[in-house]
Amino acid sequence: LNVVADKLVVLGSRFENYTISPYCDYNVEVLTRPDVLDNVKHWQVFKNDAQVLRLLQNQ
């Protein structure tokens, strides 16, 4: 299972076409956005995981 997840990460990050399975056709839709939304210019220290998730979900 980790092999499939690793290949999906590589596909999404490098836009390379890796085959998950020779018997499986699949489509990949890639949505891009800045890695750390507004945290590049405005550094933040997070108190808990909920704050990190809010930043990453752009809330």
HELIX and SHEET records of a PDB file:
HELIX    1   1 ASN A    2  ARG A   14  1                                  13    
HELIX    2   2 LEU A   37  ASN A   39  5                                   3    
HELIX    3   3 ASP A   49  LEU A   56  1                                   8    
END                                                                             
